[in-house]
Amino acid sequence: MSKRIPATVVTGFLGAGKTSLLRHVLENGRGRRLAVVINEFGDLGIDREIVTGCGIQGCREDDIVELANGCICCTVADDFLPTIRKLIERPDPPDHIVIETSGLALPKPLVKAFAWPEVRARVTVDGVIAVIDAAAVAAGRFADDPDAVARQRAADPSLDHDNPLEEVFEDQLACADLVVLNKRDLLDDQARAGVEREVGAALRPGVKLVAAENGRVPIEALLGIDARAEDDLAARPSHHDDDGGAHDHDDFTSFVVELPSVSDIEALLGGLRATVARHDILRVKGFLDVPGRARRQVVQGVGDRFQVYFDRDWRPGEARRSALVVIGRTGLDRAGIAAAIAAAAGTGGVAAD
């Protein structure tokens, strides 16, 4: 048992700050040989690009594996298990594996995969860390208004009132061994205390809640939990237990908006905020080519909150490209959203699947 490689599963809804926490872990690994598995909902591979472009000493590109064939909780046998086997069978296997799930993934099916015989003998789930966007919880993004739901049911009992955002959020909390209340700096003390009470009431006994900014939590708290989560699956309830863990993402969709070079970043951000307000968009992220700048610009958006920064130089021979992934509820007006973003960028952008 002592020779099993520990694996940490980092879960959390779209835009909660999982990639920031992952970068923090890599920057503070303290000599550990870390391997990272990244799964994304969207086609650009942005999270892996952000991690590999960070310039962290000792972070090799072949230690960062991307799974882009669908949500990791739904492709365990086809994608995840072969990836884990390749990592642990390397001549220099990692000391610790960190898995960043898609923001729409349910962690329990993934944890369950570690009980498979071919993996169980070599790897154990050291812990499941759920990262939460404190401001999103405070805004009620993951919870229905009980009074409004009651009125809807009274008016039409046949309506389906399931909230897919709430289900994913609650499943992620229910499976967690540690919860990181991220972006605490966006709330005042009273609002933060309210979120802590709300989230704390949903946690299993013994699960700790820690507040953070940019995913910065002491590395000793993140790694070395020794939960062996694959051994106590029954204590980690899921909305999908009765379905045998079956889970689909028909409630959500994503597409890419391609843009030429973008000169006026503030105009683009203004247009993005306006577009988010008009459409049911959950997340926007991607890269921009800014004329006259040698570095690539990253765009990260959650709701109407956007962050932009330059992460690395464009590489010699690399095609400079501006592209944004838009993630939201199924039924998004793709053409309308792409046109609005293109207009804000002063271009004729194109939406692609």
CORMO-V233421 format. One record per residue. RES is the residue in one small letter. PHI is phi as a letter, one per 20 degrees, with the letter a starting at -180 (none if undefined). Layout:
res:RES phi:PHI
res:RES phi:PHI
This chain:
res:m phi:none
res:s phi:f
res:k phi:e
res:r phi:f
res:i phi:f
res:p phi:f
res:a phi:c
res:t phi:d
res:v phi:e
res:v phi:d
res:t phi:d
res:g phi:q
res:f phi:f
res:l phi:g
res:g phi:m
res:a phi:f
res:g phi:o
res:k phi:f
res:t phi:f
res:s phi:f
res:l phi:f
res:l phi:f
res:r phi:f
res:h phi:f
res:v phi:f
res:l phi:f
res:e phi:f
res:n phi:c
res:g phi:f
res:r phi:l
res:g phi:n
res:r phi:f
res:r phi:e
res:l phi:d
res:a phi:d
res:v phi:c
res:v phi:d
res:i phi:d
res:n phi:d
res:e phi:c
res:f phi:d
res:g phi:p
res:d phi:d
res:l phi:e
res:g phi:m
res:i phi:f
res:d phi:f
res:r phi:f
res:e phi:f
res:i phi:f
res:v phi:f
res:t phi:f
res:g phi:e
res:c phi:e
res:g phi:m
res:i phi:f
res:q phi:f
res:g phi:n
res:c phi:e
res:r phi:e
res:e phi:f
res:d phi:f
res:d phi:e
res:i phi:d
res:v phi:d
res:e phi:d
res:l phi:d
res:a phi:d
res:n phi:e
res:g phi:p
res:c phi:f
res:i phi:g
res:c phi:f
res:c phi:d
res:t phi:c
res:v phi:g
res:a phi:f
res:d phi:f
res:d phi:d
res:f phi:f
res:l phi:f
res:p phi:g
res:t phi:f
res:i phi:f
res:r phi:f
res:k phi:f
res:l phi:f
res:i phi:f
res:e phi:e
res:r phi:f
res:p phi:g
res:d phi:d
res:p phi:f
res:p phi:f
res:d phi:f
res:h phi:b
res:i phi:d
res:v phi:d
res:i phi:d
res:e phi:e
res:t phi:e
res:s phi:g
res:g phi:f
res:l phi:d
res:a phi:e
res:l phi:e
res:p phi:f
res:k phi:f
res:p phi:g
res:l phi:f
res:v phi:f
res:k phi:g
res:a phi:f
res:f phi:f
res:a phi:e
res:w phi:f
res:p phi:g
res:e phi:f
res:v phi:d
res:r phi:g
res:a phi:f
res:r phi:d
res:v phi:c
res:t phi:c
res:v phi:e
res:d phi:f
res:g phi:r
res:v phi:d
res:i phi:d
res:a phi:d
res:v phi:d
res:i phi:c
res:d phi:e
res:a phi:g
res:a phi:f
res:a phi:f
res:v phi:f
res:a phi:f
res:a phi:e
res:g phi:m
res:r phi:f
res:f phi:d
res:a phi:c
res:d phi:f
res:d phi:e
res:p phi:g
res:d phi:f
res:a phi:f
res:v phi:f
res:a phi:f
res:r phi:f
res:q phi:f
res:r phi:f
res:a phi:f
res:a phi:f
res:d phi:b
res:p phi:f
res:s phi:e
res:l phi:f
res:d phi:e
res:h phi:d
res:d phi:f
res:n phi:d
res:p phi:f
res:l phi:f
res:e phi:f
res:e phi:f
res:v phi:f
res:f phi:g
res:e phi:f
res:d phi:f
res:q phi:f
res:l phi:f
res:a phi:f
res:c phi:e
res:a phi:f
res:d phi:d
res:l phi:b
res:v phi:d
res:v phi:d
res:l phi:e
res:n phi:e
res:k phi:m
res:r phi:f
res:d phi:f
res:l phi:e
res:l phi:c
res:d phi:e
res:d phi:f
res:q phi:f
res:a phi:f
res:r phi:f
res:a phi:f
res:g phi:f
res:v phi:f
res:e phi:f
res:r phi:f
res:e phi:f
res:v phi:f
res:g phi:g
res:a phi:f
res:a phi:e
res:l phi:e
res:r phi:f
res:p phi:g
res:g phi:n
res:v phi:e
res:k phi:e
res:l phi:d
res:v phi:c
res:a phi:e
res:a phi:b
res:e phi:c
res:n phi:l
res:g phi:m
res:r phi:e
res:v phi:c
res:p phi:g
res:i phi:g
res:e phi:f
res:a phi:e
res:l phi:e
res:l phi:d
res:g phi:n
res:i phi:f
res:d phi:l
res:a phi:f
res:r phi:l
res:a phi:g
res:e phi:f
res:d phi:e
res:d phi:c
res:l phi:f
res:a phi:f
res:a phi:e
res:r phi:d
res:p phi:f
res:s phi:c
res:h phi:f
res:h phi:d
res:d phi:f
res:d phi:f
res:d phi:e
res:g phi:m
res:g phi:n
res:a phi:f
res:h phi:b
res:d phi:c
res:h phi:c
res:d phi:f
res:d phi:f
res:f phi:c
res:t phi:b
res:s phi:b
res:f phi:b
res:v phi:d
res:v phi:d
res:e phi:e
res:l phi:c
res:p phi:f
res:s phi:g
res:v phi:d
res:s phi:e
res:d phi:d
res:i phi:f
res:e phi:f
res:a phi:f
res:l phi:f
res:l phi:f
res:g phi:f
res:g phi:f
res:l phi:f
res:r phi:f
res:a phi:f
res:t phi:f
res:v phi:f
res:a phi:f
res:r phi:e
res:h phi:c
res:d phi:e
res:i phi:e
res:l phi:e
res:r phi:b
res:v phi:c
res:k phi:b
res:g phi:r
res:f phi:c
res:l phi:c
res:d phi:e
res:v phi:d
res:p phi:g
res:g phi:n
res:r phi:d
res:a phi:f
res:r phi:d
res:r phi:e
res:q phi:d
res:v phi:e
res:v phi:d
res:q phi:c
res:g phi:c
res:v phi:c
res:g phi:m
res:d phi:e
res:r phi:e
res:f phi:c
res:q phi:c
res:v phi:c
res:y phi:a
res:f phi:e
res:d phi:d
res:r phi:b
res:d phi:f
res:w phi:f
res:r phi:f
res:p phi:g
res:g phi:n
res:e phi:f
res:a phi:f
res:r phi:f
res:r phi:b
res:s phi:d
res:a phi:b
res:l phi:c
res:v phi:e
res:v phi:d
res:i phi:c
res:g phi:a
res:r phi:f
res:t phi:g
res:g phi:o
res:l phi:g
res:d phi:e
res:r phi:f
res:a phi:f
res:g phi:f
res:i phi:f
res:a phi:f
res:a phi:f
res:a phi:f
res:i phi:f
res:a phi:f
res:a phi:f
res:a phi:f
res:a phi:e
res:g phi:m
res:t phi:c
res:g phi:d
res:g phi:f
res:v phi:c
res:a phi:e
res:a phi:c
res:d phi:f
